[in-house]
């Protein structure tokens, strides 16, 4: 009864542990502001990236502005990055790209001052926060729609001073949230409230309509979009120098550099290495020292029979054979009926008959024969002795 109770308690305990491990635990709100398009954390931009990818002809660029991707007109260059710190050459290339009849959408916490100065925009010094604080953000479009969410409103305060710059949306403080700046034959849009493109803001209630209004304003569904991957990790001039010096010398591999830049490739390499390690460990368990091959078994029944037959036919040693038969009888009586050899006497014949269930005359005849086959045994006596023992044991 106690064993059943212990078993039931153990099963219930194991079931409770299994259920508790499967239950979703409440997670703390992740306030990290990485502003990355690689995850759905609240203050990342994965949702915005996937929306552009699904509704536009999107191509990604991990190089400075220029090259074949930036040739032609009617294209939109999207920089949605925590930092936008181009040098003066890159600034000229971007502005020439827009001036030819292309467009730029810029959403960043830290924008290099000389770029804003060229566009006639003043701003206070602002650094991207590592963690978002409790706050709320309210954005109002110039035509009246309003979007609100209970999240961080950390953003640089941009003040346009050039003529032609239009404020399409503003925040609750009165600062611009979305600016439109005509430049040559193209247009520059600056999302002065970067949090407006975060997962938390766009997925809160009906705030996705803000993204619809933004895409309608940009008219990106009918153009090619270039998504920038170059400025994501350029936080300072030191990062730029490190990146420029990261190209391996001629003749050396750049495999590790390429793997570090592409997270999917990192997972592929990790999976390959893990699989190779598991294969080696599993294969090593199967390795054993070589075992000598034993020769095949031969049928020696004929030789054994000849050897046994020769014991009687050639040596005529009937006494030895009789002793073997006698030992077999004694072993049977002791193991089966617990009758030791010393009790095989005529005085104990009645007791042996009762224990073995054999008739008393047969028991007496067997004991008398045992006393006769001692030293010299004739062929006839040996045959009769074997017949009596065989009948006593097996019948």
C-alpha positions as CSV (number, residue, x, y, z in Angstrom):
1,X,0.0,0.0,0.0
2,X,2.8,2.4,0.9
3,X,4.5,1.7,-2.4
4,X,1.4,2.7,-4.4
5,X,1.2,6.0,-2.4
6,X,4.8,6.8,-3.1
7,X,4.3,6.0,-6.8
8,X,1.2,8.2,-7.1
9,X,3.0,11.1,-5.3
10,X,6.0,10.8,-7.6
11,X,3.8,10.8,-10.7
12,X,1.9,13.8,-9.5
13,X,5.1,15.6,-8.7
14,X,6.6,14.9,-12.1
15,X,3.4,16.0,-13.8
16,X,3.4,19.3,-11.8
17,X,7.0,20.0,-12.7
18,X,6.2,19.3,-16.4
19,X,3.1,21.6,-16.4
20,X,4.9,24.4,-14.6
21,X,7.8,24.2,-17.1
22,X,5.3,24.5,-20.0
23,X,3.4,27.4,-18.5
24,X,4.3,30.8,-20.0
25,X,5.9,32.9,-17.4
26,X,5.3,36.6,-17.4
27,X,8.3,38.4,-18.7
28,X,9.5,41.8,-17.8
29,X,9.0,44.6,-20.3
30,X,12.2,44.9,-22.4
31,X,13.1,48.6,-22.4
32,X,16.3,48.2,-24.4
33,X,16.6,50.7,-27.2
34,X,18.7,49.0,-29.9
35,X,16.5,50.2,-32.7
36,X,17.4,47.1,-34.7
37,X,15.4,45.6,-37.6
38,X,16.3,42.1,-36.5
39,X,13.9,41.6,-33.6
40,X,10.4,42.3,-32.3
41,X,11.5,43.8,-29.0
42,X,9.4,46.9,-28.2
43,X,11.9,49.5,-29.2
44,X,13.2,47.8,-32.4
45,X,12.0,48.3,-36.0
46,X,11.3,44.8,-37.3
47,X,7.7,45.5,-38.1
48,X,8.5,48.6,-40.1
49,X,11.2,46.7,-42.0
50,X,8.9,43.8,-42.8
51,X,6.1,46.2,-44.0
52,X,8.5,47.8,-46.5
53,X,9.8,44.4,-47.6
54,X,6.3,43.1,-48.2
55,X,4.9,46.1,-50.0
56,X,7.9,47.5,-52.0
57,X,10.8,46.3,-54.1
58,X,13.3,46.4,-51.3
59,X,17.0,45.9,-51.6
60,X,19.5,46.1,-48.8
61,X,22.9,47.9,-48.9
62,X,25.7,47.4,-46.4
63,X,28.1,49.9,-48.2
64,X,28.4,53.7,-48.3
65,X,25.9,55.5,-50.6
66,X,27.0,55.1,-54.2
67,X,27.4,52.4,-56.8
68,X,24.9,50.8,-59.1
69,X,22.1,50.6,-56.5
70,X,22.1,54.4,-56.1
71,X,22.1,55.1,-59.9
72,X,19.0,56.2,-61.7
73,X,16.0,58.2,-60.4
74,X,12.7,57.5,-58.5
75,X,14.3,55.5,-55.8
76,X,13.9,55.9,-52.0
77,X,16.8,55.5,-49.6
78,X,15.6,54.5,-46.1
79,X,18.0,55.0,-43.2
80,X,16.3,53.7,-40.0
81,X,19.3,53.5,-37.7
82,X,20.2,54.5,-34.1
83,X,23.0,56.6,-35.6
84,X,23.4,58.5,-38.8
85,X,26.9,59.9,-38.8
86,X,28.1,60.2,-42.5
87,X,31.3,61.9,-43.2
88,X,31.3,64.9,-45.6
89,X,31.9,62.8,-48.7
90,X,29.0,60.5,-47.9
91,X,26.9,63.5,-47.2
92,X,27.6,64.9,-50.6
93,X,26.9,61.6,-52.3
94,X,23.5,61.3,-50.5
95,X,22.4,64.8,-51.3
96,X,23.5,64.3,-55.0
97,X,21.4,61.1,-55.0
98,X,18.4,63.1,-53.8
99,X,19.1,66.0,-56.0
100,X,18.9,63.8,-59.2
101,X,15.3,62.9,-58.4
102,X,15.4,60.4,-55.7
103,X,14.2,60.4,-52.0
104,X,15.5,59.9,-48.5
105,X,13.7,58.8,-45.4
106,X,15.8,59.4,-42.3
107,X,14.9,58.1,-38.8
108,X,17.7,58.3,-36.2
109,X,18.4,59.4,-32.7
110,X,21.8,60.9,-33.5
111,X,22.2,62.8,-36.7
112,X,25.6,64.3,-37.6
113,X,25.3,68.2,-37.1
114,X,26.8,69.1,-40.4
115,X,24.1,67.2,-42.3
116,X,21.3,69.0,-40.4
117,X,23.1,72.3,-40.9
118,X,23.1,71.8,-44.7
119,X,19.3,71.3,-44.6
120,X,18.8,74.4,-42.4
121,X,17.8,72.5,-39.2
122,X,18.9,73.3,-35.7
123,X,18.9,70.7,-32.9
124,X,20.1,70.3,-29.4
125,X,22.8,67.7,-28.6
126,X,21.0,64.3,-28.0
127,X,22.3,60.8,-27.4
128,X,20.4,57.6,-28.1
129,X,19.1,56.2,-24.8
130,X,20.2,52.7,-23.9
131,X,17.0,52.1,-21.9
132,X,13.6,53.7,-22.4
133,X,12.0,55.5,-19.5
134,X,8.3,55.7,-18.6
135,X,6.7,58.3,-20.8
136,X,4.1,58.7,-23.5
137,X,4.2,59.8,-27.1
138,X,1.5,61.6,-29.0
139,X,1.8,62.4,-32.7
140,X,-0.7,64.6,-34.6
141,X,-0.8,64.7,-38.4
142,X,-1.3,68.1,-39.9
143,X,-4.7,67.0,-41.2
144,X,-5.9,66.0,-37.8
145,X,-5.4,62.2,-37.1
146,X,-3.7,61.5,-33.8
147,X,-1.8,58.5,-32.5
148,X,-0.9,57.8,-28.9
149,X,1.0,55.1,-27.1
150,X,2.2,54.7,-23.5
151,X,5.9,54.4,-24.4
152,X,9.1,56.4,-24.5
153,X,9.2,59.7,-26.3
154,X,12.9,60.1,-26.4
155,X,13.9,62.1,-29.5
156,X,16.1,64.9,-30.7
157,X,14.3,68.3,-30.8
158,X,14.7,69.5,-34.4
159,X,13.8,73.1,-35.3
160,X,13.7,73.8,-39.1
161,X,14.7,77.3,-40.2
162,X,15.0,76.9,-44.0
163,X,12.2,78.0,-46.3
164,X,10.3,75.2,-48.0
165,X,10.6,72.8,-45.0
166,X,7.2,71.5,-44.1
167,X,6.1,69.9,-40.8
168,X,3.8,67.0,-41.6
169,X,3.3,65.8,-38.0
170,X,4.1,67.2,-34.6
171,X,4.4,65.7,-31.1
172,X,2.6,66.9,-27.9
173,X,5.4,69.3,-27.1
174,X,5.0,71.1,-30.4
175,X,8.3,69.8,-31.9
176,X,8.2,68.4,-35.4
177,X,7.7,64.6,-35.6
178,X,7.9,64.3,-39.4
179,X,9.6,66.9,-41.7
180,X,9.4,67.1,-45.5
181,X,12.3,69.0,-47.2
182,X,12.4,69.5,-50.9
183,X,15.9,69.1,-52.3
184,X,16.6,69.5,-56.0
185,X,14.3,67.1,-57.9
186,X,13.9,64.9,-54.8
187,X,12.6,65.0,-51.3
188,X,14.0,64.3,-47.8
189,X,11.8,63.1,-45.0
190,X,13.1,63.2,-41.5
191,X,11.3,61.2,-38.8
192,X,12.2,63.4,-35.9
193,X,10.4,61.1,-33.5
194,X,12.3,57.8,-34.1
195,X,10.0,55.9,-31.6
196,X,7.2,56.4,-34.0
197,X,8.7,53.6,-36.2
198,X,9.3,51.2,-33.3
199,X,7.4,47.9,-32.9
200,X,5.8,49.1,-29.7
201,X,4.3,52.2,-31.3
202,X,3.2,50.7,-34.6
203,X,1.6,47.6,-33.0
204,X,-0.3,49.5,-30.3
205,X,-4.0,49.5,-31.0
206,X,-4.6,51.2,-34.4
207,X,-1.2,53.0,-34.6
208,X,-0.4,50.9,-37.8
209,X,-2.5,53.6,-39.6
210,X,0.3,56.0,-38.9
211,X,2.6,53.8,-41.0
212,X,0.0,53.7,-43.7
213,X,-0.2,57.5,-43.8
214,X,3.6,57.6,-43.9
215,X,3.9,55.2,-46.8
216,X,1.2,57.0,-48.6
217,X,3.1,60.2,-48.2
218,X,6.4,58.6,-49.4
219,X,4.6,56.8,-52.3
220,X,7.1,53.9,-51.9
221,X,4.8,51.2,-53.2
222,X,5.5,52.4,-56.8
223,X,9.3,52.9,-56.3
224,X,12.4,50.9,-55.5
225,X,13.5,51.1,-51.8
226,X,17.1,50.8,-50.7
227,X,17.3,49.8,-47.0
228,X,20.5,51.0,-45.3
229,X,22.6,48.5,-43.3
230,X,25.8,50.6,-43.3
231,X,25.1,53.2,-40.6
232,X,23.7,50.8,-38.0
233,X,27.0,50.3,-36.1
234,X,28.8,53.5,-36.9
235,X,28.6,55.3,-33.6
236,X,31.8,57.4,-33.8
237,X,34.8,58.1,-36.0
238,X,36.7,55.3,-34.2
239,X,34.1,52.8,-35.5
240,X,34.5,54.1,-39.0
241,X,38.3,53.8,-38.8
242,X,38.0,50.2,-37.4
243,X,35.6,49.3,-40.2
244,X,37.9,50.8,-42.9
245,X,40.8,48.9,-41.4
246,X,38.9,45.6,-41.1
247,X,39.5,44.5,-44.7
248,X,42.0,41.6,-44.5
249,X,45.3,41.9,-46.4
250,X,45.6,40.3,-49.8
251,X,45.8,36.6,-49.6
252,X,44.1,36.3,-46.2
253,X,40.6,35.1,-45.5
254,X,37.7,37.4,-44.7
255,X,35.4,34.6,-43.7
256,X,35.2,35.6,-40.0
257,X,34.4,39.2,-41.0
258,X,31.7,38.1,-43.4
259,X,30.2,35.8,-40.7
260,X,30.2,38.5,-38.1
261,X,28.2,40.9,-40.5
262,X,25.5,38.3,-41.3
263,X,23.6,36.8,-38.4
264,X,21.8,34.1,-40.5
265,X,25.3,33.0,-41.7
266,X,26.4,32.9,-38.0
267,X,23.6,30.4,-37.2
268,X,24.5,28.4,-40.3
269,X,28.1,28.1,-39.2
270,X,27.1,27.3,-35.6
271,X,24.7,24.6,-36.8
272,X,27.4,23.1,-39.0
273,X,29.9,23.0,-36.2
274,X,27.4,21.6,-33.7
275,X,26.4,18.9,-36.2
276,X,30.0,18.0,-37.0
277,X,30.8,17.7,-33.3
278,X,27.8,15.5,-32.6
279,X,28.7,13.3,-35.6
280,X,32.3,12.9,-34.3
281,X,31.1,12.1,-30.8
282,X,28.5,9.6,-32.0
283,X,31.0,8.0,-34.4
284,X,33.7,7.8,-31.7
285,X,31.4,5.7,-29.5
286,X,31.2,3.1,-32.3
287,X,34.9,2.7,-32.6
288,X,36.3,-0.4,-30.9
289,X,39.5,-2.4,-30.9
290,X,39.7,-5.0,-33.6
291,X,38.5,-8.4,-32.4
292,X,40.2,-11.6,-33.5
293,X,37.9,-13.7,-35.6
294,X,37.4,-17.1,-34.0
295,X,37.5,-20.1,-36.3
296,X,34.2,-21.7,-37.2
297,X,32.9,-24.4,-35.0
298,X,33.5,-27.9,-36.3
299,X,31.2,-30.8,-35.8
300,X,33.2,-33.2,-33.7
301,X,30.4,-35.5,-32.7
302,X,31.9,-38.4,-34.7
303,X,35.3,-38.1,-33.1
304,X,33.6,-37.8,-29.6
305,X,31.6,-40.9,-30.2
306,X,34.7,-42.8,-31.4
307,X,36.6,-41.7,-28.3
308,X,33.8,-42.9,-26.0
309,X,33.4,-46.1,-27.9
310,X,37.1,-46.7,-27.8
311,X,37.2,-46.5,-24.0
312,X,35.2,-49.7,-23.9
313,X,36.2,-51.4,-27.1
314,X,40.0,-51.0,-26.9
315,X,40.8,-50.7,-23.2
316,X,38.1,-53.1,-21.9
317,X,38.0,-51.0,-18.7
318,X,34.5,-52.0,-17.4
319,X,35.3,-51.1,-13.8
320,X,35.9,-47.4,-14.6
321,X,32.7,-47.3,-16.7
322,X,30.8,-48.9,-13.8
323,X,32.2,-46.3,-11.4
324,X,31.0,-43.5,-13.7
325,X,27.5,-45.0,-13.8
326,X,27.5,-45.5,-10.0
327,X,28.5,-41.8,-9.6
328,X,25.6,-40.8,-11.8
329,X,23.2,-42.8,-9.8
330,X,24.5,-41.4,-6.5
331,X,24.3,-37.8,-7.8
332,X,20.7,-38.4,-8.9
333,X,19.6,-39.8,-5.6
334,X,21.2,-37.0,-3.6
335,X,20.0,-34.1,-5.7
336,X,16.5,-35.4,-6.4
337,X,15.6,-37.4,-3.2
338,X,18.3,-36.2,-0.7
339,X,19.6,-39.8,-0.3
340,X,23.4,-39.7,0.4
341,X,25.7,-42.5,-1.0
342,X,26.3,-44.0,2.5
343,X,22.6,-44.9,2.8
344,X,22.6,-47.1,-0.3
345,X,22.4,-50.3,1.8
346,X,19.9,-53.2,2.0
347,X,18.9,-52.0,5.5
348,X,17.7,-48.8,4.0
349,X,16.0,-50.4,1.0
350,X,12.5,-49.8,2.4
351,X,13.2,-46.1,3.0
352,X,14.8,-45.6,-0.4
353,X,11.7,-47.3,-2.0
354,X,9.4,-45.0,-0.1
355,X,11.3,-41.8,-1.0
356,X,11.8,-42.6,-4.7
357,X,8.5,-44.3,-5.3
358,X,10.2,-47.4,-6.9
359,X,9.1,-50.9,-6.1
360,X,11.0,-52.5,-3.3
361,X,12.3,-55.5,-5.4
362,X,13.8,-53.2,-7.9
363,X,15.6,-51.2,-5.2
364,X,16.9,-54.4,-3.6
365,X,18.2,-55.7,-7.0
366,X,19.9,-52.3,-7.7
367,X,21.7,-52.3,-4.3
368,X,22.8,-55.9,-4.7
369,X,24.2,-55.1,-8.2
370,X,26.0,-52.1,-6.8
371,X,27.8,-54.3,-4.3
372,X,28.8,-56.7,-7.1
373,X,30.3,-54.2,-9.6
374,X,33.4,-53.2,-7.6
375,X,36.7,-54.3,-9.2
376,X,36.4,-56.8,-12.1
377,X,33.2,-56.3,-14.1
378,X,32.2,-58.5,-17.0
379,X,30.5,-57.2,-20.1
380,X,27.3,-58.9,-19.1
381,X,27.4,-57.5,-15.6
382,X,28.1,-54.0,-16.9
383,X,25.2,-54.2,-19.3
384,X,22.8,-55.4,-16.6
385,X,24.1,-52.7,-14.2
386,X,23.6,-49.9,-16.8
387,X,20.0,-51.2,-17.6
388,X,19.0,-51.1,-13.9
389,X,20.4,-47.6,-13.4
390,X,18.8,-46.3,-16.6
391,X,15.4,-47.8,-15.6
392,X,15.7,-46.4,-12.0
393,X,16.5,-42.8,-13.1
394,X,14.5,-42.3,-16.3
395,X,11.5,-44.6,-16.0
